């Protein structure tokens, strides 16, 4: 597909794709890419430079050059936009037709419509997801499950969750659309198409175009997003400030710049979210080669009560409420089972305890991954909020967090065992095989996993090998040990799945896992080489 000067669509055109990939929509993408592509590249280069400094022994701290922003108590973010005042329960998930309907109908206040970690960036997913969102706003979306015959339809508009779209992070590209011969930014592709087609539809429903912004590492990246918003709104004749964005604080550099991030986006800000699984991934990644003092216990042993995680989440609430913004808590990934009541009982107790801690700390709402968890999360937050839509007035002036508190990884309790190593390998293989097959939200061992789980799993294995870590109940973690356990876990998955075992996909998953765990050089993102394997 071609026609607009300098713009080329190389992906295949499926049914109704022309409704999304219109000349006018592509024109907006080209405008954004040409205006901001170079700045995006500079900011990604700055990330790499910061990493070099950390690897050479540097550290992170609150920025002296932005102290005036932190010390100025006068500024606030914009007041909450319609549909984002009460956010006590938010549900996340990809934008396929069934999930779109179930999430909107779930009873949650907000649906994070995900083009990022709970989604695989297959071309079909990226374009058809946009169609599904637009059809949902037009109320023309329905779904019938071919396997069960069950039909799904939207409830009345007043009962539906507010749509908040999560585009891909700044590091990702959309290789199926070229602007002047170069792939367009995945962030701009996802944002631009939704904004072009659905902004006015959302405004007509009394809400607006709202976004969740992932993977940012600092306030200059937030400034770039703010400039993107201004240009997009000006181009479509939509008033500035109509867009609202919640930033996921899911990298440790961003934790040191939370106030500055809110300041850069203040006219468009809808608050911050504690993206805790990616935050763990970021901690491992940034300090991967700094020795045992920055080596975390195995993934399943790390809880939100670890000192460095408490410091991060409490600072997030304090920062948001100081500036009049919402603070949104982390994910409850449990998938309720209709066959094992005991599993349900234990897991729901953990979910309730997690949400009780968050609501007690001052969060205004939290995330769940399954519609059956909406009532539990809502009940807990109802108990704290009552009839109030949020608790932004709870300023948490008692919170005092230093740079050393945020970096206190060494105080995290827990062990590194062979079972933990095996679990990391098992979960990563299962996730990657499914991701490569087109699904980014994957049910594994009663949990809904997304890319963050695979990132933590493979990063821990790489870090344990690099730093020569010995298992509590076994030998040192080496490439040879990992290779042996990899084959054993693969055999176990093959035996468990039987005829459902997808040999080609698991072969790809094994190759990809080895590439990002056994190589001497660390891969910044697992999804980058994985995306290269997709057509």
N, C-alpha and C positions, 0 to 999 in steps of 0.2 A: 504494500500500500504506500503510495506517495502522492504528491500533489502540492503540498505546501512547501515552499522553498526552504531547503535545509532540514526538513523533517522527514524521517523515514520510519515506518512501522514495519518491522521484519517478522513479527509474530503472526501466526495464522489467524484468519478472521472467522470466528465462529458465529453461531446464530445470534443476531442482534448486536454484535460487537460495534457495528457502525453507529449505533445509538449512543455509545460512550465515546468512541474514538472519532468524534466529529472534527471537522476542520477548525471550528472555533475553540473546542477544548484543547486540541493539539497546539493551537496557536498560543493559548495561555501557558501550556507546558514549555513551549519554546521560549517564550518571553521570560519565564522564571529561570529556566536553565541558563539562558544567555546572560541574564542580569546577575545571577548568584552562583553560577557554577565555579567560577574562579575562587570566590571567597570560601566556598565549601571545601575546595581542594586545599587551600591555605590552612584552614582549620584542622583538616585531617592530618596535614603535615605537622601542625603544632602538637597534635596528640602524640605523634611518633617522637617528636623532639622531647616532650615531657617524659615519655617512657624511657628514652635513653638516659635522661637525668636520674630517674628513679633506679634504673638498673646499675648506674654508676655510683649509687650510694646516697642519692638525694632523698628528699622527703616531701610531704605535702603539708601545707599550712594555710591559714586564712590569709587572703591576699592583702598586703600592705597598701597597694595602689587603689584598692576599692574600700578602704576603711571608712571613708566619708559616707558611702552608701549605707554601710552597716550602722554607723553611729548617728545618722539622721533619723530621728524618731517620727518625723512628720509625714512621710509618704506612706500611702496605702495602695493596694491593688484595687482594680475596679470592683464595684459591688457585684455579687453573683448574678449571672444572667438567668433568664427564665428557663426552667427545667434543670438548673444546676444549684438551686438554693438548698434543697434537701437531697443529700447523696448518701444516706445511711447504709444503703446496700447497692453495690455495683456488681454486675456479672460480666465476665469476660468470655470471649470466644471468637472463632473465625466467622467469615461472612458468607458461608454456604447457606442455601435456602432454608434448610431445616433449622440450623442454629439461629439464623436471623429471626425466624418466627418464634422459636422457643425462648430466646433471650428477651425479645421485646415483650413477650407475654408472661415473663417469669415472675413478675411482681417486684423486681428490682427497680430502683429509681433510675439507674443509669446502665446502659449496655456499652462496654468497650468493644466496638466493632473492629476486630483486629486484622490488620494487614501485615502484622509483624510476627512476634514470636509464637503465637498460636496458629499461625498460618504458614503454609509453604508457598514460596513465591513462584509457583507455576504460573505461566502466562494466563491459563484459563482461570485460575483462582483470582488473579489480580483484576481482570476485566469483568468476570462474571460476578465477583463480589461487589463491584461498583453498580452493576445492573441490579443486584438484589437489594442494595440499599435504596436505590432510586425507586424500585418497584414497591418496596415497603412504604416509602413516603407517599407514593401514589396510591397505596392500598390495592395494588394489583398482584401482590405476592401471595402464592399459596404453594403447598407441597404435599405430595402423596408418596409415602414410602412404598417403593415397589416390592419390598420383601414382606412387609406386614399388611400392606393395604391401608394403613392408617393415614388419615388426611390431617393437615395442619393449616390453620388460618389465623389471621391476626384478630386480636380483640379490638374493642373500640379504642380510638386514639387516646382517650383520657386514661386508659389503663396501661398504655405502653411505656416502656422505659425510654429515657432520653438517649439518643444515639450520640456517642462520642467516638470518633474514628482515630485509631492509632496507625499512622503511616510507618513505613520502614525508617530505620535510623539513618543518620547522615552518611554512614559508611557504605550503604548498599546502593546498587545501581539497578536500573531496569534495562536489561540488555536488548529488549525487543523494540525499544523506541530510541532512535538516534536523532540527535540534534547537532547539525553541522558535523556529522560523522562520528560523534561521541555518544555513548550511552547516557541517557538522562538519569539524573538522581532518582533513586527509588523513593526518597522522601517527597520530592517535588511531584513525581508521577502520582503517588497515592493521594497526596494533599490536593494537587491541582485538579484532578478528575472529580474528586468528591466535591470540592468547593464549586467548581464550574456547574456541575449538574444538580447538586443538592442544597446549596446554600439558600437559594431563594425558596425552595420547597420547605426547608426547615423554618425559615423566617415566616412563611405563610401559615405555619402551624403554631406560631407563637413562641418559637424557640430560636435556634440559630445554628450555624456551622461550628461544631465544637470538636476539639482534638485532644488526644493524649500524645505527648512528644517523648519518644524513648531515646535512651543511650547517650544523652548529652553529657559532656564532660566539663562544661563551664559556661559562664555567662556570655562569652562572645558567640558561642553557638546558639544561645537563646536570642541574642541580638539579631543574628542572621534570620532566625525564624520570625522575629517580630517584623523585620524588613520585608520578608516574604509575604506576611499577612497584609501589611500596608499596601504593597504593590498589587496584590491580588484583589483586595477590596476596592482600591482605586480603579483598577481595570474594569471591574464588573459594576462599578457604580454603587457599591454597597458601603455604608458608612464605616469608617475606621472604628474599631472596638466591638464590632458585631461578632467577629471571631473570638472564641475563648479557648484557651489551651491550658491543660493540666500537664505539668512536667513530671515525669517519672525520675525520682532521684534514685538511680540504680547504678551509678558509678561512684567510686569513692572520691575522685576529684570533684564531682558535682556537690558532694556533701559539704565541701569547704566553701561552696559558692552559692548556697541556697538563697540567701537574701539578694545577692546580685542577680540571680536568675529571675526571681520574682520582680525585681526592679526593671530589668530589661523588657519584660513582658507585661508590665503592670497594667496597661490599658487593655490587654488581651488575656490577662492571667485568670485562671480558674483554680489555682492552687498547686500543690505538690502531692505526689504519691510516693509511698515507701515501697519501691520495687525491689523487694528484699532478696529474691533469688538471684537476679542479675547483679545486685549489689555484692553478694558473696562472690560471684564470678569475677567481678571487677577487682575485689580485694585480692583474690588469688592471682589474677592476671597482672595487676600493677606491681605486685611484690613477689612475683613468681621465682625470681632468681636471687632473693635476698637472705636466704638461709632459714634455719629452723625457727627463728623468731617470728616469721610470717607464714609458717605452715599451719593451716587449720586442721582440726580433726576431720575424720571422714564426714561426708555430707550429711548423713542422717543423724549424726550426733550434735550438730550445730543447731541451737535453738535461738529464739528471739530474746532470751534472757542473758545471752552472752554479753559481757560488758561493752564490747565495741558496737554490738547491734542495738543495745539499749541506748547508748549515747547517740547513735545515728537517728533512731526513731524519735527520741524525746526532743532532740534538736530540731527535727523536722516539724513537730507540732508547735514548738515554741516559735520557730521562725514564721510559720504560716499565720498563726493567730496574732502575732505581733503586727503583721502587715494586713490583717483582715482577710486572709485567704483560707480556703478549705485545706485540711490535712486528711488525706485518704490513706487508709491502712493497706496491709498486704493481702496476699492470696491465701484462701483456703482451698486447697487443691483436691481434697478428698472426694471420691465418687461413691455415693451411697450404693449399697448392694441390696438387691431384693432377695438374696439367697442366704445371707449370713448376718443375722441380727446381732451377733456378738461383735463382729467386725464393725458394724454400724455404731453400736453403743460406744465402743472405745474411741472410734474416730470422731463421732459427734461430740464427745466430751472434750476432745482435744480442740476441735473447732470452737466450741463454746468458750473454753479457757482462753484461746487465742483472741477471740473477739472481745471477751470481757477485759483482757489486758489492754487491748487497743482503745476501747471505749473509755476505760478508766484513765488512760494516759492523755485523753483529750482528742483523739481522732474523731473526725466528723462522719466517717463512714468507712467501709472496708469492702474487700473483693471476695467473691466466691467464683468457683469454676463450674458449678452445676446448679440447675434450677432448684433441686431439692434442698440446697443449703441456704437458699434465700430466707426461708422462715426463721432459721436458727440465727442468722446474722441480724435480721430485722428485730427479732425478739430481744437480743442482747442490747442493740443500740436504742430500741424503744425504751428499755429500762433505764437508760442514762439520759436520753434526750426528752422523753415524754412527748409533748406536743411541739417542742421547739424543733426547727428544721436542722439545726446544727449547734455546735458549741464553740463557735469561733470567739465567743466572749471569754472563754477560759484561756487566759494568757500564758499560763505555765511559767510565770516569772521566777519560779523556784529552780528552773532548769539552768544549769551552768555546765557547758560542755567545752572542753579544751581540745586542741589538736591531738594531744597525746591520748585523750579518751577515745577519739575516733580511730586512732591507730593501734589501740591496745589489743591487737590480735592474739598476742602470746597468752593472754589471760583466759582464752576460750577453753572450757573444760571438754574432755573427750579424748578418745583414742583413735588410732589408725590400725585397723585389723584386716585380716585376710577377707573376712566377710564384707567389710566396707569396700575393699578393693574390688571384690567380685561384684558387688552391687553396682558400683560405678560402671564397670565394664558391661554388665548385663543390661542395665537401663540405657546406657548410651547406644549399644547395638540395637536394641529394640526400637528406640526412638529414631535413630538414623534410618533404619530400614523403612519405617513408616513415613518419615519426612521425605525421603527420596521418592516415595510412591505417591506423594501429593497431599499428605495430611500433616498439619503442624501441631494440632492438639491431640495427644495420644494417651489413651488409658493404659497405664502400666502399674500393676500391683495395687489396684484400687486408688490410684492417684491420677489426676489429669495433668500430664506433663507437657511442657512446651520447650522451646529451644534453650531456655536458661538452664534447665536440668542437665541437658547434654553438655552444655558449655561448662558447668561446674564439674561434672563427672570427668570429662576428658582433661580439664585443666588441673584438677587434683592429681590425676595419674601422672601427667607430665611433670608437675611440680615435685611429686614424691620421687620420681626417677631422677630428676635434675639435682635435687638436694640430698640424694642418697638416704632417704628415710627408711628406717626398719619398721616392719609391722610389729605390733605389740605381741602377737602370737606367732611370729614367723620370721622369715628372712628379710633382707634388704629388698626394697622394691627396685627391680632392674628391668631393662627392656626384655630380657629373656624370661623373667618371671611373668611379666605382663603378657608376653606372647603366648606362654603356656596356658595361663588362666583364660586368655581370650579364646583359645581353641576349645577349652573345656566348657566355658559358658556358651559358646556357639553350639556345641554339641547338645547341651541341655535344652537350649531354645528349640533346636531342630527336633529333638525327641518330644518336647512338650507340644509343639504345633502340628507335628505330623504332616498330613497332606497340605495343610495351610501354610507350611514353611515356604517362603518365597526365596528360592536359592539365588537368583540373580540380584535381588535387592539386598539380601544379606551379604553377598559377596562384595557389593559396592559399599555397604556399611562397614564391613571389616577393613576394606582398603582405606576408606576415609578415616576411620578411627585410628588406624596405624599411622596414617599421614600426620595426624594432629597430636598424637601422643608419643610416638617413638622417634620423631624427627628431633634433631638437635635444636633447630630454631622453632620457637613457639609461634603458632598461627594466632593472630589477633582475634579472629572470629571464625568459628567452625562453619557458620553459614556461608561464608565467602567461597571456600573451595567446594562446599556442597552445591551451591548455586551454579558453579561452573560445570557441574556434572549434569545439570538439567538442560533440556533442549529449549 
